[in-house]
């Protein structure tokens, strides 16, 4: 093996040590590795930086705004309400989320599927108290496994199908027919079922439980909030159980008034338009209630702007405020410049027992309010409010654009799946359409981009040039070919293991490109059918479960799940072994040597 290959192998080992150590963020480790390879001239700088112009990396980047548009308009929330609802247990949540993701990824690109489901799982964790860290990784893995069931389910499957067609044109695969769309199904389906069972029964126990424990045991400020059910909202006619209010996490439903009369709270109580719900909620939970589709603050001043343009702000009433001593129902005062909606009030850290309309304001009262941009100008001297703090990460969804966002996203997936244009082109057009139709603002597009994921992906793709240029990939391929020997089954196993190793080190497309000629040479030298080799190659190239950088959807769920490299290795290694055992057992039986 060349000296450069040994050097590159050492660099990769050090990179994985740093990732497993988890002392530095993944993007910094990858950029450090890329810089080292560039400094040692293991590949030209242009080749090492190609990842940042790679269409796959750019596609992932552009899909973030599309997913943000689906979320900002409430389209994803409305769809998830119908498909997922409010599961009462972690197993119930997994049973409702994983199968649709796997089936959807078989016919649609798995990257946008995961991008759109990430905010759904995040909201589900917030409202039900379930650990999102036990769902996010399974979300990625089931999308990967689902994509392995058809030729169009994964980009790497399309690459291998194209390589098969090219080899047939050159006369290297005499007697073999072109790969059809459902050819991988016979090994992909049992592998997906096995992976699903593993994630439900075992993977859940191996994953960390990272529910929000910040400030556990420390008393939190409680707010009284009064929110009304909007006319024609999806909450109308829902029971408290169906709406998610029967099993509160971090809050209590203190009362419901219907046309001024209190009604008895029961899980089967059906909500009606105009019902006023009174909540006692912790400061970090109240914003989640505020964003609930179909609820609107009861007490508000006239608004000149749309609610989706508003911000959530936590303030403390100043002793100089002219509102001191007045009932909230009597506000705003005639000369008040503020436009706001009152979301909640806290007094001395506790939720007041009085109805908000009857409460008289005192200095030091804390409030969470919904405001427009003009609020920050009007309060620039901080005479009425002190300690003004924006509550980041929450926005009211613009449901009047939900249909537009759904149509745009469906059209994007349709034109990309049918091959009319690339996913990158379709995603760029979809983002532009989201902007033109008002589903997104330009600032929201910029904020939606996950720069850490994009940098890791770009660096990981660029390292492929160093692995190839140093001769390391050729050495690995030669080793795998020598292991295969004269046994078709041993050769098939060697191809699978070799591809698994490479797809977890470099990109899956590169792993497929490196291993395809090796597998083809092995099949021809043994005089056996290439079909099982092609199918095993497809499965292995997509089975990037061990390294989060091995597949883009892994990187997309790493941050919201709070995962380390070791979390992926602990769950991904046994899953890889199980999937490999299924694939290697079924492939020779179904396709035959």
C-alpha positions as CSV (number, residue, x, y, z in Angstrom):
1,X,0.0,0.0,0.0
2,X,1.4,3.4,-0.9
3,X,2.8,5.7,1.8
4,X,0.0,8.3,1.1
5,X,-2.6,5.6,1.6
6,X,-1.2,4.7,5.1
7,X,-1.1,8.4,5.9
8,X,-4.8,8.8,4.8
9,X,-5.8,5.8,6.8
10,X,-4.1,7.3,9.9
11,X,-5.9,10.6,9.4
12,X,-9.3,8.8,9.1
13,X,-8.6,6.9,12.3
14,X,-7.7,10.1,14.1
15,X,-10.9,11.7,12.7
16,X,-13.1,8.9,14.1
17,X,-11.3,9.1,17.5
18,X,-12.2,12.8,17.7
19,X,-15.8,12.1,16.6
20,X,-16.1,9.4,19.2
21,X,-14.5,11.7,21.9
22,X,-17.3,14.2,21.2
23,X,-15.2,17.1,22.6
24,X,-15.4,19.2,19.4
25,X,-18.4,19.7,17.1
26,X,-18.6,17.4,14.0
27,X,-18.2,20.2,11.5
28,X,-15.0,21.3,13.2
29,X,-13.6,17.8,13.1
30,X,-14.4,17.3,9.4
31,X,-13.0,20.7,8.4
32,X,-9.8,19.9,10.4
33,X,-9.5,16.6,8.6
34,X,-10.1,18.3,5.2
35,X,-7.4,20.9,6.1
36,X,-4.9,18.2,7.1
37,X,-5.5,16.3,3.8
38,X,-5.0,19.6,1.9
39,X,-1.9,20.5,3.8
40,X,-0.3,17.1,3.2
41,X,-1.3,17.4,-0.5
42,X,-3.1,14.0,-0.5
43,X,-5.4,15.5,-3.2
44,X,-5.6,18.8,-5.1
45,X,-7.4,21.6,-3.2
46,X,-10.0,21.9,-6.0
47,X,-10.9,18.2,-5.6
48,X,-11.1,18.4,-1.8
49,X,-13.4,21.4,-2.0
50,X,-15.8,19.8,-4.6
51,X,-18.1,18.8,-1.8
52,X,-19.2,22.4,-1.4
53,X,-20.4,22.5,-5.0
54,X,-21.7,18.9,-5.0
55,X,-25.3,18.6,-6.2
56,X,-26.2,16.2,-3.4
57,X,-24.9,18.6,-0.7
58,X,-26.7,21.5,-2.4
59,X,-29.9,19.5,-2.6
60,X,-29.9,18.9,1.1
61,X,-29.3,22.6,1.7
62,X,-32.2,23.7,-0.5
63,X,-34.5,21.1,1.0
64,X,-34.3,22.8,4.4
65,X,-36.3,25.9,3.2
66,X,-38.9,23.6,1.6
67,X,-39.4,21.8,4.9
68,X,-39.5,25.2,6.7
69,X,-42.3,26.3,4.3
70,X,-44.3,23.2,5.0
71,X,-43.9,23.8,8.7
72,X,-44.4,27.6,8.7
73,X,-47.8,27.2,6.9
74,X,-49.0,24.4,9.2
75,X,-49.2,22.0,6.4
76,X,-47.0,19.4,8.1
77,X,-48.7,19.9,11.4
78,X,-52.2,19.3,9.8
79,X,-51.0,16.2,8.0
80,X,-49.3,14.8,11.1
81,X,-52.5,15.4,13.1
82,X,-54.3,13.0,10.7
83,X,-51.5,10.4,10.4
84,X,-49.8,10.5,13.8
85,X,-52.2,12.2,16.2
86,X,-51.1,12.3,19.9
87,X,-49.6,8.9,20.7
88,X,-49.5,8.1,24.4
89,X,-46.3,6.1,24.5
90,X,-43.0,5.9,22.7
91,X,-43.8,2.6,21.1
92,X,-47.1,4.0,19.8
93,X,-45.3,7.0,18.3
94,X,-42.7,4.8,16.6
95,X,-45.5,2.5,15.2
96,X,-47.2,5.5,13.7
97,X,-44.1,7.3,12.3
98,X,-41.7,4.6,11.1
99,X,-43.8,2.6,8.7
100,X,-45.1,5.6,6.7
101,X,-41.6,6.9,6.4
102,X,-40.2,3.6,5.2
103,X,-43.0,3.2,2.6
104,X,-42.8,6.8,1.5
105,X,-39.1,6.6,1.1
106,X,-39.5,3.6,-1.3
107,X,-41.1,5.8,-3.9
108,X,-40.0,9.3,-2.9
109,X,-36.5,10.7,-2.1
110,X,-35.8,10.0,1.5
111,X,-34.1,13.3,2.2
112,X,-37.1,15.6,1.9
113,X,-39.2,13.0,3.8
114,X,-36.8,13.3,6.8
115,X,-36.5,17.1,6.4
116,X,-40.3,17.5,6.7
117,X,-40.7,15.1,9.6
118,X,-38.0,16.6,11.8
119,X,-40.2,19.5,13.0
120,X,-43.1,17.1,13.4
121,X,-41.1,14.9,15.8
122,X,-39.8,17.9,17.6
123,X,-43.3,19.3,18.2
124,X,-44.5,15.8,19.2
125,X,-41.7,15.6,21.8
126,X,-42.6,19.1,23.2
127,X,-46.3,18.4,23.5
128,X,-46.3,14.8,24.7
129,X,-43.1,14.7,26.8
130,X,-41.8,11.7,24.8
131,X,-38.0,11.6,24.2
132,X,-37.3,12.9,20.7
133,X,-33.8,11.4,21.0
134,X,-35.5,7.9,20.9
135,X,-37.3,8.7,17.6
136,X,-35.0,10.9,15.5
137,X,-32.4,8.2,14.7
138,X,-35.1,5.7,13.8
139,X,-36.6,8.3,11.5
140,X,-33.3,8.4,9.5
141,X,-32.7,4.7,9.6
142,X,-36.2,3.7,8.4
143,X,-35.9,6.3,5.6
144,X,-32.6,4.7,4.5
145,X,-34.0,1.2,4.7
146,X,-37.2,2.2,2.9
147,X,-35.2,3.8,0.1
148,X,-33.4,0.4,-0.4
149,X,-36.6,-1.3,-1.5
150,X,-36.8,0.2,-5.0
151,X,-34.4,1.4,-7.6
152,X,-35.8,4.9,-7.4
153,X,-35.9,5.0,-3.6
154,X,-32.2,6.0,-3.3
155,X,-29.9,8.0,-5.5
156,X,-27.2,5.3,-5.1
157,X,-29.6,2.6,-6.4
158,X,-30.1,4.7,-9.5
159,X,-26.3,5.0,-9.9
160,X,-25.8,1.2,-9.6
161,X,-28.7,0.6,-12.1
162,X,-26.9,3.0,-14.5
163,X,-23.6,1.1,-14.0
164,X,-25.4,-2.2,-14.8
165,X,-26.8,-0.7,-18.0
166,X,-23.4,0.6,-19.0
167,X,-21.7,-2.8,-18.3
168,X,-24.4,-4.5,-20.4
169,X,-23.8,-2.2,-23.3
170,X,-20.1,-3.1,-23.1
171,X,-20.9,-6.8,-23.2
172,X,-19.7,-7.5,-19.7
173,X,-23.1,-8.8,-18.4
174,X,-24.3,-11.1,-21.2
175,X,-27.7,-12.5,-20.5
176,X,-28.7,-10.1,-17.7
177,X,-31.7,-7.9,-18.1
178,X,-31.8,-4.2,-17.0
179,X,-32.7,-3.7,-13.4
180,X,-36.4,-3.0,-12.8
181,X,-37.9,-0.7,-10.3
182,X,-39.0,-3.4,-7.8
183,X,-36.0,-5.8,-8.2
184,X,-34.5,-4.7,-4.8
185,X,-37.8,-5.3,-3.0
186,X,-37.2,-8.9,-2.3
187,X,-34.2,-8.2,-0.1
188,X,-35.1,-4.6,0.8
189,X,-38.5,-5.5,2.3
190,X,-37.3,-8.2,4.7
191,X,-34.3,-6.0,5.6
192,X,-36.7,-3.1,6.4
193,X,-38.9,-5.3,8.5
194,X,-35.9,-6.6,10.4
195,X,-34.6,-3.1,10.9
196,X,-38.0,-1.9,12.1
197,X,-38.3,-4.7,14.6
198,X,-34.8,-4.0,15.9
199,X,-35.4,-0.3,16.4
200,X,-38.7,-0.9,18.2
201,X,-37.4,-3.7,20.5
202,X,-33.7,-3.0,20.9
203,X,-32.7,0.3,19.4
204,X,-35.0,2.2,21.7
205,X,-33.2,0.8,24.7
206,X,-29.7,1.7,23.3
207,X,-30.6,5.3,22.5
208,X,-30.2,8.0,25.1
209,X,-33.2,9.5,26.8
210,X,-32.6,13.2,26.3
211,X,-35.9,14.7,27.4
212,X,-35.5,18.3,28.5
213,X,-33.9,18.1,31.9
214,X,-32.6,21.6,32.1
215,X,-33.3,23.1,35.5
216,X,-34.8,19.8,36.7
217,X,-35.7,20.2,40.4
218,X,-35.5,24.1,40.1
219,X,-38.9,25.9,40.5
220,X,-39.9,27.5,37.2
221,X,-42.0,30.6,36.7
222,X,-45.7,29.7,36.1
223,X,-48.0,31.7,33.9
224,X,-51.7,32.0,33.6
225,X,-52.8,31.9,30.0
226,X,-56.3,32.2,28.5
227,X,-56.6,31.0,24.9
228,X,-59.7,30.7,22.8
229,X,-60.7,28.1,20.2
230,X,-60.9,29.8,16.7
231,X,-63.8,29.5,14.4
232,X,-63.4,26.8,11.7
233,X,-60.2,25.5,13.3
234,X,-59.3,21.8,13.3
235,X,-59.8,21.9,17.1
236,X,-63.6,22.4,16.8
237,X,-65.2,19.0,17.4
238,X,-62.1,17.4,18.8
239,X,-62.1,15.9,22.3
240,X,-59.5,17.0,24.8
241,X,-57.8,13.7,24.3
242,X,-57.6,14.1,20.6
243,X,-56.4,17.7,20.9
244,X,-53.6,16.6,23.2
245,X,-54.9,18.5,26.3
246,X,-55.9,15.5,28.3
247,X,-52.4,14.4,29.3
248,X,-50.6,17.8,29.9
249,X,-46.8,18.0,30.1
250,X,-45.5,21.0,32.0
251,X,-48.9,22.7,32.3
252,X,-52.4,22.1,33.6
253,X,-55.7,22.8,32.0
254,X,-57.4,24.7,34.9
255,X,-60.8,25.5,33.3
256,X,-62.9,25.8,30.2
257,X,-65.6,28.4,29.7
258,X,-68.2,28.1,27.0
259,X,-70.3,31.2,26.4
260,X,-69.3,32.5,29.8
261,X,-70.3,29.3,31.7
262,X,-67.7,26.8,33.1
263,X,-67.9,23.3,31.8
264,X,-66.6,20.1,33.4
265,X,-63.2,19.0,32.1
266,X,-63.2,15.4,30.8
267,X,-61.0,13.6,28.3
268,X,-64.0,13.0,26.0
269,X,-65.2,16.7,26.2
270,X,-65.5,18.0,22.6
271,X,-64.3,21.5,22.0
272,X,-66.5,24.2,20.4
273,X,-65.6,27.4,18.6
274,X,-65.2,30.3,21.1
275,X,-64.4,28.0,24.1
276,X,-61.9,29.8,26.4
277,X,-59.2,27.5,27.8
278,X,-57.3,28.6,31.0
279,X,-53.9,27.1,31.4
280,X,-51.3,27.2,34.1
281,X,-48.0,26.7,32.3
282,X,-44.3,26.8,32.8
283,X,-42.4,29.6,31.0
284,X,-40.7,27.1,28.6
285,X,-44.0,25.3,27.9
286,X,-46.3,28.2,27.2
287,X,-44.8,29.1,23.8
288,X,-45.7,25.6,22.6
289,X,-49.3,26.2,23.6
290,X,-49.2,29.6,21.9
291,X,-48.3,27.9,18.6
292,X,-51.0,25.3,18.8
293,X,-53.1,25.5,15.6
294,X,-56.6,26.7,16.4
295,X,-55.8,28.6,19.6
296,X,-55.6,32.4,19.9
297,X,-55.0,34.7,22.9
298,X,-58.3,36.1,24.3
299,X,-57.0,39.5,25.3
300,X,-55.6,41.6,22.5
301,X,-55.4,45.1,21.0
302,X,-56.3,45.7,17.4
303,X,-53.6,44.3,15.1
304,X,-52.4,45.9,11.8
305,X,-50.2,42.9,10.8
306,X,-50.7,39.2,10.3
307,X,-50.1,36.9,13.2
308,X,-47.4,34.8,11.3
309,X,-45.3,38.0,11.2
310,X,-45.4,38.4,15.0
311,X,-42.9,37.6,17.7
312,X,-43.2,36.2,21.1
313,X,-41.6,38.4,23.9
314,X,-41.2,38.0,27.6
315,X,-41.3,41.2,29.5
316,X,-41.4,42.6,33.1
317,X,-43.8,45.5,33.9
318,X,-41.9,48.6,34.8
319,X,-42.8,50.6,37.9
320,X,-43.0,53.6,35.5
321,X,-45.7,52.0,33.3
322,X,-48.9,54.0,33.2
323,X,-50.8,50.7,33.1
324,X,-49.9,50.0,36.7
325,X,-53.1,49.6,38.8
326,X,-55.4,49.2,35.8
327,X,-57.4,46.1,35.0
328,X,-56.1,44.2,32.0
329,X,-59.7,44.4,30.6
330,X,-59.4,48.2,30.5
331,X,-56.2,48.2,28.5
332,X,-54.9,49.6,26.2
333,X,-55.0,53.1,27.6
334,X,-56.1,55.8,25.1
335,X,-52.5,57.0,24.5
336,X,-50.8,53.6,24.4
337,X,-48.7,53.1,21.3
338,X,-48.5,49.3,21.7
339,X,-50.2,46.6,19.6
340,X,-50.1,43.3,21.4
341,X,-51.8,40.1,22.4
342,X,-51.5,38.8,26.0
343,X,-50.4,35.2,26.1
344,X,-49.7,34.8,29.8
345,X,-49.1,36.6,33.1
346,X,-47.0,35.6,36.1
347,X,-46.8,37.3,39.5
348,X,-44.0,36.5,41.9
349,X,-43.3,33.4,39.9
350,X,-46.8,32.0,40.2
351,X,-49.9,31.9,38.0
352,X,-52.5,34.4,39.3
353,X,-55.8,32.8,40.4
354,X,-57.9,35.7,39.1
355,X,-59.2,35.8,35.5
356,X,-56.8,37.8,33.4
357,X,-59.4,40.4,32.5
358,X,-60.0,41.3,36.2
359,X,-56.3,41.3,37.2
360,X,-54.8,44.7,38.0
361,X,-51.2,45.1,36.9
362,X,-48.4,45.5,39.5
363,X,-44.7,46.4,39.1
364,X,-42.6,43.3,38.5
365,X,-45.4,41.3,36.9
366,X,-43.9,39.1,34.2
367,X,-45.8,38.7,30.9
368,X,-45.4,36.8,27.7
369,X,-46.9,38.8,24.8
370,X,-47.3,38.5,21.1
371,X,-46.1,41.6,19.3
372,X,-45.2,43.0,15.8
373,X,-42.0,44.6,14.8
374,X,-43.1,48.1,15.9
375,X,-43.1,47.0,19.5
376,X,-39.3,47.1,19.7
377,X,-39.2,50.7,18.5
378,X,-42.0,51.9,20.8
379,X,-40.3,50.3,23.8
380,X,-36.8,51.5,22.9
381,X,-36.5,53.6,26.1
382,X,-37.8,50.7,28.3
383,X,-40.0,52.9,30.4
384,X,-43.0,50.6,30.3
385,X,-41.3,47.2,30.1
386,X,-38.0,46.1,31.5
387,X,-35.9,43.0,30.8
388,X,-37.5,42.5,27.4
389,X,-36.5,39.1,25.9
390,X,-37.4,37.6,22.6
391,X,-38.6,33.9,22.9
392,X,-36.8,32.4,19.9
393,X,-37.8,29.3,17.9
394,X,-41.5,29.8,17.9
395,X,-43.8,31.3,15.3
396,X,-47.5,31.2,14.6
397,X,-48.1,29.1,11.5
398,X,-49.7,30.7,8.5
399,X,-52.4,28.1,7.8
400,X,-54.0,30.0,5.0
401,X,-51.0,29.0,2.9
402,X,-51.0,25.4,3.9
403,X,-52.6,24.2,0.7
404,X,-50.2,26.2,-1.4
405,X,-47.2,24.7,0.4
406,X,-48.5,21.2,0.1
407,X,-49.1,21.5,-3.7
408,X,-45.7,23.0,-4.2
409,X,-44.0,20.2,-2.2
410,X,-46.0,17.5,-4.0
411,X,-45.1,19.0,-7.3
412,X,-41.4,19.1,-6.4
413,X,-41.4,15.4,-5.4
414,X,-43.4,14.4,-8.5
415,X,-41.2,16.1,-11.1
416,X,-38.0,14.8,-9.3
417,X,-39.3,11.2,-9.0
418,X,-40.4,11.0,-12.6
419,X,-37.1,12.3,-13.8
420,X,-38.4,15.5,-15.4
421,X,-35.6,17.4,-13.5
422,X,-33.1,16.8,-10.8
423,X,-34.1,17.0,-7.1
424,X,-31.8,20.1,-6.8
425,X,-33.6,21.9,-9.6
426,X,-37.0,20.9,-8.3
427,X,-36.1,22.0,-4.8
428,X,-34.8,25.4,-6.0
429,X,-38.0,26.0,-7.9
430,X,-40.1,24.9,-4.9
431,X,-38.2,27.3,-2.6
432,X,-38.8,30.1,-5.1
433,X,-42.5,29.2,-5.3
434,X,-42.7,29.2,-1.5
435,X,-41.3,32.8,-1.5
436,X,-43.6,34.0,-4.3
437,X,-46.8,32.6,-2.7
438,X,-45.9,34.0,0.7
439,X,-45.4,30.6,2.4
440,X,-41.9,31.8,3.4
441,X,-40.1,35.1,3.9
442,X,-36.5,35.6,2.7
443,X,-35.4,35.9,6.4
444,X,-37.1,32.6,7.2
445,X,-35.3,30.9,4.3
446,X,-31.9,32.0,5.6
447,X,-32.7,30.9,9.2
448,X,-33.9,27.5,8.0
449,X,-30.5,26.5,6.6
450,X,-28.6,24.1,8.9
451,X,-25.1,25.3,8.2
452,X,-23.4,22.7,10.5
453,X,-25.0,19.8,8.5
454,X,-24.1,21.5,5.2
455,X,-20.4,21.9,6.2
456,X,-20.1,18.3,7.4
457,X,-21.6,17.0,4.2
458,X,-19.4,19.2,2.0
459,X,-16.2,18.2,3.9
460,X,-17.2,14.5,3.9
461,X,-17.7,14.5,0.1
462,X,-14.5,16.3,-0.4
463,X,-12.5,13.7,1.7
464,X,-13.5,11.2,-1.0
465,X,-10.9,12.8,-3.3
466,X,-8.2,12.2,-0.6
467,X,-9.2,8.6,-0.1
468,X,-9.1,8.0,-3.8
469,X,-6.0,10.1,-4.6
470,X,-3.9,8.5,-1.8
471,X,-4.5,5.0,-3.2
472,X,-6.4,3.9,0.0
473,X,-9.6,3.0,-1.9
474,X,-7.7,0.9,-4.4
475,X,-5.9,-0.9,-1.6
476,X,-9.2,-1.7,0.1
477,X,-10.8,-2.9,-3.1
478,X,-7.8,-5.2,-3.8
479,X,-8.0,-6.6,-0.2
480,X,-11.7,-7.4,-0.6
481,X,-11.1,-9.1,-4.0
482,X,-8.4,-11.3,-2.5
483,X,-10.7,-12.3,0.4
484,X,-13.5,-13.5,-1.9
485,X,-11.4,-16.3,-3.3
486,X,-13.3,-19.0,-5.2
487,X,-16.5,-19.1,-3.1
488,X,-19.5,-17.2,-4.5
489,X,-21.0,-16.8,-1.0
490,X,-17.7,-15.7,0.5
491,X,-17.2,-13.2,-2.3
492,X,-20.8,-11.9,-1.9
493,X,-20.1,-11.4,1.9
494,X,-16.8,-9.7,1.1
495,X,-18.5,-7.3,-1.2
496,X,-21.1,-6.5,1.4
497,X,-18.7,-5.9,4.2
498,X,-16.3,-3.9,2.0
499,X,-19.1,-1.7,0.8
500,X,-20.4,-1.2,4.4
501,X,-16.9,-0.1,5.5
502,X,-16.5,2.3,2.6
503,X,-20.0,3.8,2.7
504,X,-19.4,4.7,6.4
505,X,-16.1,6.3,5.6
506,X,-16.9,8.1,2.4
507,X,-20.1,8.9,0.5
508,X,-22.4,6.0,-0.5
509,X,-22.2,7.0,-4.1
510,X,-18.4,6.8,-4.1
511,X,-18.6,3.5,-2.2
512,X,-20.9,2.1,-4.9
513,X,-18.6,3.4,-7.7
514,X,-15.5,1.9,-6.1
515,X,-17.1,-1.5,-5.3
516,X,-19.0,-2.0,-8.5
517,X,-16.0,-3.1,-10.7
518,X,-14.8,-5.3,-7.9
519,X,-18.1,-7.1,-7.6
520,X,-18.4,-7.4,-11.4
521,X,-14.9,-8.8,-11.6
522,X,-15.6,-11.3,-8.8
523,X,-18.9,-12.5,-10.4
524,X,-17.3,-12.9,-13.9
525,X,-14.3,-14.7,-12.6
526,X,-16.5,-17.1,-10.7
527,X,-18.8,-17.6,-13.6
528,X,-21.9,-16.8,-11.6
529,X,-24.9,-14.4,-12.0
530,X,-24.1,-10.7,-11.2
531,X,-27.7,-10.2,-10.0
532,X,-27.2,-11.1,-6.3
533,X,-24.0,-9.0,-6.3
534,X,-25.9,-6.0,-7.7
535,X,-28.7,-6.3,-5.1
536,X,-26.3,-6.7,-2.2
537,X,-24.2,-3.7,-3.5
538,X,-27.4,-1.6,-3.4
539,X,-28.3,-2.6,0.1
540,X,-24.8,-2.2,1.5
541,X,-24.2,1.2,-0.1
542,X,-27.3,2.6,1.5
543,X,-26.7,1.0,4.9
544,X,-24.7,3.9,6.4
545,X,-25.9,3.4,10.0
546,X,-22.6,3.5,12.0
547,X,-21.2,6.9,11.0
548,X,-23.5,9.9,11.1
549,X,-21.6,11.4,8.2
550,X,-22.3,8.3,6.1
551,X,-25.7,9.5,5.0
552,X,-27.2,13.0,4.8
553,X,-30.4,12.1,6.8
554,X,-28.2,10.9,9.7
555,X,-26.6,14.4,9.8
556,X,-30.0,16.0,9.6
557,X,-31.3,14.3,12.7
558,X,-28.0,14.4,14.7
559,X,-28.5,17.9,16.1
560,X,-32.2,17.7,17.0
561,X,-31.6,14.3,18.5
562,X,-28.5,15.5,20.4
563,X,-26.6,12.4,19.2
564,X,-22.9,11.8,19.5
565,X,-20.8,9.6,17.1
566,X,-20.9,6.9,19.7
567,X,-24.8,6.9,19.8
568,X,-24.8,6.1,16.1
569,X,-22.1,3.4,16.4
570,X,-23.9,1.8,19.4
571,X,-27.2,1.4,17.5
572,X,-25.9,1.3,14.0
573,X,-23.4,-1.5,14.4
574,X,-25.9,-4.2,15.5
575,X,-28.4,-2.9,13.0
576,X,-25.8,-3.3,10.2
577,X,-25.1,-6.9,11.3
578,X,-28.8,-7.8,11.4
579,X,-29.6,-6.2,8.0
580,X,-26.5,-7.8,6.5
581,X,-27.5,-11.2,7.8
582,X,-30.9,-10.9,6.2
583,X,-29.6,-9.6,2.9
584,X,-26.9,-12.2,2.6
585,X,-29.3,-15.0,3.5
586,X,-32.1,-13.9,1.1
587,X,-30.2,-12.6,-1.9
588,X,-28.8,-16.0,-3.1
589,X,-32.2,-17.7,-2.6
590,X,-34.2,-15.1,-4.5
591,X,-31.8,-14.1,-7.3
592,X,-29.6,-17.2,-7.4
593,X,-25.9,-17.5,-8.4
